[in-house]
Amino acid sequence: MQFMDVVYLILWALLAAYCFYSAHKLSPILYILGTFFVFMFGWYLANDLLPLNLFDGMYNIIFRCIAGGFLVLFVGLYFWVKKHGKPDE
């Protein structure tokens, strides 16, 4: 494992933990964002531990589709909340 791989793993884990911690105070939408960061942590960890590169070929397409799906979901929910208010209100 290279140094930057460890930095990214720590980054994704801290962001996920912060989103899950803050979700009850700020917005339940942060649970979805935290789940995305857990996915990123898992993908980067699997990329480091497995002998194949998960950022090449078909694996990269799968990664981009999942990341794009999370992006569309989160942006859609963000605008819905901006228009209708917080879900718990």
C-alpha positions as a Markdown table, in Angstrom:
| # | Residue | x | y | z |
|---|---|---|---|---|
| 1 | Met | 0.0 | 0.0 | 0.0 |
| 2 | Gln | 1.3 | 3.4 | -0.9 |
| 3 | Phe | 1.0 | 6.5 | 1.3 |
| 4 | Met | -1.7 | 8.2 | -0.8 |
| 5 | Asp | -3.8 | 5.0 | -0.7 |
| 6 | Val | -3.8 | 5.1 | 3.1 |
| 7 | Val | -4.6 | 8.8 | 3.0 |
| 8 | Tyr | -7.7 | 8.1 | 0.8 |
| 9 | Leu | -8.8 | 5.3 | 3.0 |
| 10 | Ile | -8.6 | 7.5 | 6.1 |
| 11 | Leu | -10.4 | 10.3 | 4.2 |
| 12 | Trp | -13.3 | 8.2 | 3.1 |
| 13 | Ala | -13.7 | 6.6 | 6.6 |
| 14 | Leu | -13.6 | 10.0 | 8.4 |
| 15 | Leu | -16.1 | 11.5 | 6.0 |
| 16 | Ala | -18.5 | 8.6 | 6.4 |
| 17 | Ala | -18.2 | 8.7 | 10.2 |
| 18 | Tyr | -18.8 | 12.5 | 10.2 |
| 19 | Cys | -21.9 | 12.1 | 7.9 |
| 20 | Phe | -23.4 | 9.4 | 10.1 |
| 21 | Tyr | -22.7 | 11.4 | 13.2 |
| 22 | Ser | -24.2 | 14.7 | 11.8 |
| 23 | Ala | -27.2 | 13.1 | 10.1 |
| 24 | His | -29.4 | 13.2 | 13.2 |
| 25 | Lys | -28.7 | 16.9 | 13.7 |
| 26 | Leu | -28.6 | 18.3 | 10.2 |
| 27 | Ser | -30.5 | 16.1 | 7.8 |
| 28 | Pro | -31.3 | 12.4 | 7.2 |
| 29 | Ile | -29.9 | 12.8 | 3.7 |
| 30 | Leu | -26.5 | 12.6 | 5.2 |
| 31 | Tyr | -27.1 | 8.9 | 5.7 |
| 32 | Ile | -27.1 | 8.5 | 2.0 |
| 33 | Leu | -24.0 | 10.5 | 1.6 |
| 34 | Gly | -22.3 | 8.6 | 4.4 |
| 35 | Thr | -23.3 | 5.3 | 2.6 |
| 36 | Phe | -21.5 | 6.7 | -0.5 |
| 37 | Phe | -18.4 | 7.3 | 1.5 |
| 38 | Val | -18.5 | 3.8 | 3.0 |
| 39 | Phe | -18.8 | 2.5 | -0.6 |
| 40 | Met | -15.7 | 4.6 | -1.6 |
| 41 | Phe | -13.8 | 3.3 | 1.4 |
| 42 | Gly | -14.7 | -0.3 | 0.5 |
| 43 | Trp | -13.8 | 0.2 | -3.2 |
| 44 | Tyr | -10.4 | 1.8 | -2.4 |
| 45 | Leu | -9.6 | -0.9 | 0.2 |
| 46 | Ala | -10.6 | -3.7 | -2.2 |
| 47 | Asn | -8.4 | -2.1 | -4.8 |
| 48 | Asp | -5.4 | -2.1 | -2.5 |
| 49 | Leu | -5.9 | -5.6 | -1.2 |
| 50 | Leu | -6.9 | -7.5 | -4.3 |
| 51 | Pro | -4.3 | -8.4 | -7.0 |
| 52 | Leu | -6.4 | -6.7 | -9.8 |
| 53 | Asn | -6.9 | -3.0 | -10.5 |
| 54 | Leu | -10.5 | -2.0 | -9.8 |
| 55 | Phe | -9.9 | 1.3 | -11.7 |
| 56 | Asp | -9.3 | -0.4 | -15.1 |
| 57 | Gly | -11.7 | -1.8 | -17.7 |
| 58 | Met | -15.1 | -3.0 | -16.7 |
| 59 | Tyr | -14.5 | -2.5 | -13.0 |
| 60 | Asn | -14.0 | 1.2 | -13.7 |
| 61 | Ile | -17.3 | 1.4 | -15.6 |
| 62 | Ile | -19.1 | -0.3 | -12.7 |
| 63 | Phe | -17.5 | 2.1 | -10.2 |
| 64 | Arg | -18.5 | 5.2 | -12.3 |
| 65 | Cys | -22.1 | 3.9 | -12.7 |
| 66 | Ile | -22.4 | 3.4 | -8.9 |
| 67 | Ala | -20.8 | 6.8 | -8.2 |
| 68 | Gly | -23.0 | 8.5 | -10.8 |
| 69 | Gly | -26.1 | 6.9 | -9.3 |
| 70 | Phe | -25.2 | 8.2 | -5.9 |
| 71 | Leu | -24.6 | 11.6 | -7.3 |
| 72 | Val | -27.9 | 11.7 | -9.1 |
| 73 | Leu | -29.7 | 10.5 | -6.0 |
| 74 | Phe | -28.0 | 12.9 | -3.7 |
| 75 | Val | -28.5 | 15.9 | -6.0 |
| 76 | Gly | -32.1 | 15.1 | -6.5 |
| 77 | Leu | -32.8 | 14.7 | -2.8 |
| 78 | Tyr | -30.9 | 17.9 | -2.1 |
| 79 | Phe | -33.1 | 19.9 | -4.5 |
| 80 | Trp | -36.2 | 18.2 | -3.1 |
| 81 | Val | -35.3 | 19.2 | 0.4 |
| 82 | Lys | -34.5 | 22.8 | -0.7 |
| 83 | Lys | -37.9 | 23.0 | -2.2 |
| 84 | His | -40.0 | 21.2 | 0.4 |
| 85 | Gly | -38.0 | 21.7 | 3.6 |
| 86 | Lys | -36.3 | 19.1 | 5.8 |
| 87 | Pro | -37.9 | 15.7 | 5.8 |
| 88 | Asp | -38.4 | 15.7 | 9.6 |
| 89 | Glu | -40.3 | 19.0 | 9.6 |
